[in-house]
Amino acid sequence: MVIGVLIHGVVPVDVLQTVLGSENPLAVPLAALAGAPIYVSLSGMLPIAASLSEQGIAIGTVLAFVVGGAGVSIPNVILLNKLFKRRLLIVYATTVVAIGVVVGVVFNVFIV
């Protein structure tokens, strides 16, 4: 929830629009990558997603952030590093981020 408050109250709207706005063709991949290291439960991700959406970020970009954060977080990677070989871990993380990008692009282009 703290991250959502920071996004809503501290980060200027023009910065968010520059980095994650619909004018930036890299907004969806950047959102998926930005969400990846954040360790937040899905219920904790809702205030962050709401803050991003209220700041005018497209829903597909917000979804890419959520998918990246849900699938690849630092604690997940640390745990999976003990179970997987490094190559499989890289494939896993890349796949999750790629799925976030695909979901974001599909929502931004075809649904919204």
C-alpha atoms as an extended CHARMM CRD file, in Angstrom:
* protein
*
       112  EXT
         1         1  MET       CA              0.0000000000        0.0000000000        0.0000000000  PROA      1               0.0000000000
         2         2  VAL       CA              2.9290000000        2.3240000000        0.6750000000  PROA      2               0.0000000000
         3         3  ILE       CA              4.0710000000        1.9700000000       -2.9310000000  PROA      3               0.0000000000
         4         4  GLY       CA              0.5710000000        2.9080000000       -4.1160000000  PROA      4               0.0000000000
         5         5  VAL       CA              0.5930000000        6.0100000000       -1.9110000000  PROA      5               0.0000000000
         6         6  LEU       CA              4.0360000000        6.9880000000       -3.1990000000  PROA      6               0.0000000000
         7         7  ILE       CA              2.9340000000        6.5710000000       -6.8060000000  PROA      7               0.0000000000
         8         8  HSD       CA             -0.2310000000        8.5520000000       -6.1860000000  PROA      8               0.0000000000
         9         9  GLY       CA              1.2110000000       11.3340000000       -4.0610000000  PROA      9               0.0000000000
        10        10  VAL       CA              4.9340000000       11.6270000000       -4.6890000000  PROA      10              0.0000000000
        11        11  VAL       CA              5.7260000000       10.6420000000       -8.2610000000  PROA      11              0.0000000000
        12        12  PRO       CA              4.7420000000       13.4740000000      -10.6280000000  PROA      12              0.0000000000
        13        13  VAL       CA              2.1120000000       12.5870000000      -13.2160000000  PROA      13              0.0000000000
        14        14  ASP       CA              4.3020000000       13.8190000000      -16.0650000000  PROA      14              0.0000000000
        15        15  VAL       CA              7.0740000000       11.4000000000      -15.0420000000  PROA      15              0.0000000000
        16        16  LEU       CA              4.6360000000        8.4800000000      -15.0240000000  PROA      16              0.0000000000
        17        17  GLN       CA              3.1910000000        9.5890000000      -18.3620000000  PROA      17              0.0000000000
        18        18  THR       CA              6.6650000000        9.8880000000      -19.8800000000  PROA      18              0.0000000000
        19        19  VAL       CA              7.8030000000        6.4560000000      -18.7240000000  PROA      19              0.0000000000
        20        20  LEU       CA              4.5670000000        4.4330000000      -18.7460000000  PROA      20              0.0000000000
        21        21  GLY       CA              2.2360000000        6.5320000000      -20.8960000000  PROA      21              0.0000000000
        22        22  SER       CA              0.7010000000        5.3910000000      -24.1540000000  PROA      22              0.0000000000
        23        23  GLU       CA              3.0950000000        7.6390000000      -26.1040000000  PROA      23              0.0000000000
        24        24  ASN       CA              6.0510000000        5.4750000000      -25.0450000000  PROA      24              0.0000000000
        25        25  PRO       CA              6.2600000000        2.3060000000      -27.1800000000  PROA      25              0.0000000000
        26        26  LEU       CA              8.3160000000        0.6390000000      -24.4330000000  PROA      26              0.0000000000
        27        27  ALA       CA              5.7850000000        1.3670000000      -21.6690000000  PROA      27              0.0000000000
        28        28  VAL       CA              4.4050000000       -2.1780000000      -21.4490000000  PROA      28              0.0000000000
        29        29  PRO       CA              7.7900000000       -3.9600000000      -21.3110000000  PROA      29              0.0000000000
        30        30  LEU       CA              9.0770000000       -1.3640000000      -18.8300000000  PROA      30              0.0000000000
        31        31  ALA       CA              6.0290000000       -1.9120000000      -16.6190000000  PROA      31              0.0000000000
        32        32  ALA       CA              6.4750000000       -5.6950000000      -16.6920000000  PROA      32              0.0000000000
        33        33  LEU       CA             10.1520000000       -5.3240000000      -15.7900000000  PROA      33              0.0000000000
        34        34  ALA       CA              9.4110000000       -2.7370000000      -13.0860000000  PROA      34              0.0000000000
        35        35  GLY       CA              6.8340000000       -4.9910000000      -11.4660000000  PROA      35              0.0000000000
        36        36  ALA       CA              9.0920000000       -8.0350000000      -11.4880000000  PROA      36              0.0000000000
        37        37  PRO       CA             11.3410000000       -7.2820000000       -8.4890000000  PROA      37              0.0000000000
        38        38  ILE       CA              8.5380000000       -5.9620000000       -6.2710000000  PROA      38              0.0000000000
        39        39  TYR       CA              7.4650000000       -8.3510000000       -3.5450000000  PROA      39              0.0000000000
        40        40  VAL       CA              3.7950000000       -7.6690000000       -2.9750000000  PROA      40              0.0000000000
        41        41  SER       CA              0.8880000000      -10.0760000000       -2.6760000000  PROA      41              0.0000000000
        42        42  LEU       CA             -1.8020000000       -9.7900000000       -5.3090000000  PROA      42              0.0000000000
        43        43  SER       CA             -4.1110000000       -8.0820000000       -2.8180000000  PROA      43              0.0000000000
        44        44  GLY       CA             -1.3250000000       -5.6290000000       -2.0420000000  PROA      44              0.0000000000
        45        45  MET       CA             -0.8510000000       -5.0130000000       -5.7450000000  PROA      45              0.0000000000
        46        46  LEU       CA             -4.3860000000       -3.5920000000       -6.0730000000  PROA      46              0.0000000000
        47        47  PRO       CA             -3.6020000000       -0.1750000000       -4.5150000000  PROA      47              0.0000000000
        48        48  ILE       CA             -0.5460000000        0.1050000000       -6.7520000000  PROA      48              0.0000000000
        49        49  ALA       CA             -2.5800000000       -0.7900000000       -9.8360000000  PROA      49              0.0000000000
        50        50  ALA       CA             -5.3140000000        1.6510000000       -8.8110000000  PROA      50              0.0000000000
        51        51  SER       CA             -2.7680000000        4.4440000000       -8.3310000000  PROA      51              0.0000000000
        52        52  LEU       CA             -1.2220000000        3.8050000000      -11.7360000000  PROA      52              0.0000000000
        53        53  SER       CA             -4.6420000000        3.7210000000      -13.3760000000  PROA      53              0.0000000000
        54        54  GLU       CA             -5.7210000000        6.9400000000      -11.6300000000  PROA      54              0.0000000000
        55        55  GLN       CA             -2.5580000000        8.6050000000      -12.9460000000  PROA      55              0.0000000000
        56        56  GLY       CA             -3.7220000000        7.8460000000      -16.4960000000  PROA      56              0.0000000000
        57        57  ILE       CA             -1.6450000000        4.7550000000      -17.2250000000  PROA      57              0.0000000000
        58        58  ALA       CA             -3.3530000000        2.4040000000      -19.7010000000  PROA      58              0.0000000000
        59        59  ILE       CA             -4.9400000000       -0.7150000000      -18.2220000000  PROA      59              0.0000000000
        60        60  GLY       CA             -2.7560000000       -3.0300000000      -20.3120000000  PROA      60              0.0000000000
        61        61  THR       CA              0.3720000000       -1.3640000000      -18.9610000000  PROA      61              0.0000000000
        62        62  VAL       CA             -0.9710000000       -1.7280000000      -15.4230000000  PROA      62              0.0000000000
        63        63  LEU       CA             -1.7120000000       -5.4080000000      -16.0570000000  PROA      63              0.0000000000
        64        64  ALA       CA              1.8210000000       -5.9620000000      -17.3530000000  PROA      64              0.0000000000
        65        65  PHE       CA              3.1040000000       -4.4740000000      -14.0850000000  PROA      65              0.0000000000
        66        66  VAL       CA              0.8420000000       -6.7500000000      -12.0220000000  PROA      66              0.0000000000
        67        67  VAL       CA              1.7340000000       -9.9220000000      -13.9510000000  PROA      67              0.0000000000
        68        68  GLY       CA              5.4420000000       -9.1610000000      -13.6870000000  PROA      68              0.0000000000
        69        69  GLY       CA              5.1360000000       -8.5080000000       -9.9670000000  PROA      69              0.0000000000
        70        70  ALA       CA              3.0180000000      -11.5720000000       -9.2870000000  PROA      70              0.0000000000
        71        71  GLY       CA              5.2570000000      -14.0130000000      -11.1050000000  PROA      71              0.0000000000
        72        72  VAL       CA              8.7920000000      -12.7820000000      -10.5960000000  PROA      72              0.0000000000
        73        73  SER       CA              9.7440000000      -11.1470000000       -7.3270000000  PROA      73              0.0000000000
        74        74  ILE       CA             13.0280000000      -11.1500000000       -5.4880000000  PROA      74              0.0000000000
        75        75  PRO       CA             11.8670000000      -13.6700000000       -2.8370000000  PROA      75              0.0000000000
        76        76  ASN       CA             10.4390000000      -15.9350000000       -5.5630000000  PROA      76              0.0000000000
        77        77  VAL       CA             13.6960000000      -15.8330000000       -7.4870000000  PROA      77              0.0000000000
        78        78  ILE       CA             15.7260000000      -16.5690000000       -4.3370000000  PROA      78              0.0000000000
        79        79  LEU       CA             13.5420000000      -19.5750000000       -3.5360000000  PROA      79              0.0000000000
        80        80  LEU       CA             13.4600000000      -20.8670000000       -7.0980000000  PROA      80              0.0000000000
        81        81  ASN       CA             17.2300000000      -20.4320000000       -7.3480000000  PROA      81              0.0000000000
        82        82  LYS       CA             17.5280000000      -23.1540000000       -4.7060000000  PROA      82              0.0000000000
        83        83  LEU       CA             15.2410000000      -25.4760000000       -6.6940000000  PROA      83              0.0000000000
        84        84  PHE       CA             16.0350000000      -24.7210000000      -10.3460000000  PROA      84              0.0000000000
        85        85  LYS       CA             19.2240000000      -24.6580000000      -12.2930000000  PROA      85              0.0000000000
        86        86  ARG       CA             20.1610000000      -21.1260000000      -13.3110000000  PROA      86              0.0000000000
        87        87  ARG       CA             19.1560000000      -21.6590000000      -16.9420000000  PROA      87              0.0000000000
        88        88  LEU       CA             15.6510000000      -22.8140000000      -15.9900000000  PROA      88              0.0000000000
        89        89  LEU       CA             15.3030000000      -19.8650000000      -13.6150000000  PROA      89              0.0000000000
        90        90  ILE       CA             16.2070000000      -17.4520000000      -16.4150000000  PROA      90              0.0000000000
        91        91  VAL       CA             13.7020000000      -19.1430000000      -18.7330000000  PROA      91              0.0000000000
        92        92  TYR       CA             11.0230000000      -18.9240000000      -16.0320000000  PROA      92              0.0000000000
        93        93  ALA       CA             11.6110000000      -15.2270000000      -15.3080000000  PROA      93              0.0000000000
        94        94  THR       CA             11.8040000000      -14.3540000000      -19.0000000000  PROA      94              0.0000000000
        95        95  THR       CA              8.5960000000      -16.2650000000      -19.7120000000  PROA      95              0.0000000000
        96        96  VAL       CA              6.6760000000      -14.5290000000      -16.9220000000  PROA      96              0.0000000000
        97        97  VAL       CA              7.8090000000      -11.0780000000      -18.0460000000  PROA      97              0.0000000000
        98        98  ALA       CA              7.0110000000      -11.9730000000      -21.6780000000  PROA      98              0.0000000000
        99        99  ILE       CA              3.5200000000      -13.1040000000      -20.6800000000  PROA      99              0.0000000000
       100       100  GLY       CA              3.0440000000       -9.7920000000      -18.8680000000  PROA      100             0.0000000000
       101       101  VAL       CA              4.1030000000       -7.9260000000      -22.0040000000  PROA      101             0.0000000000
       102       102  VAL       CA              1.7410000000       -9.9550000000      -24.2060000000  PROA      102             0.0000000000
       103       103  VAL       CA             -1.1800000000       -9.4260000000      -21.8150000000  PROA      103             0.0000000000
       104       104  GLY       CA             -0.4440000000       -5.6990000000      -21.6510000000  PROA      104             0.0000000000
       105       105  VAL       CA             -0.1870000000       -5.2760000000      -25.4070000000  PROA      105             0.0000000000
       106       106  VAL       CA             -3.3530000000       -7.3040000000      -26.0470000000  PROA      106             0.0000000000
       107       107  PHE       CA             -5.3190000000       -5.2030000000      -23.5630000000  PROA      107             0.0000000000
       108       108  ASN       CA             -3.9390000000       -1.9050000000      -24.8400000000  PROA      108             0.0000000000
       109       109  VAL       CA             -4.4200000000       -2.7030000000      -28.5180000000  PROA      109             0.0000000000
       110       110  PHE       CA             -7.4670000000       -4.9510000000      -28.7380000000  PROA      110             0.0000000000
       111       111  ILE       CA             -9.5500000000       -4.6240000000      -25.5950000000  PROA      111             0.0000000000
       112       112  VAL       CA             -9.3650000000       -1.0490000000      -24.3280000000  PROA      112             0.0000000000
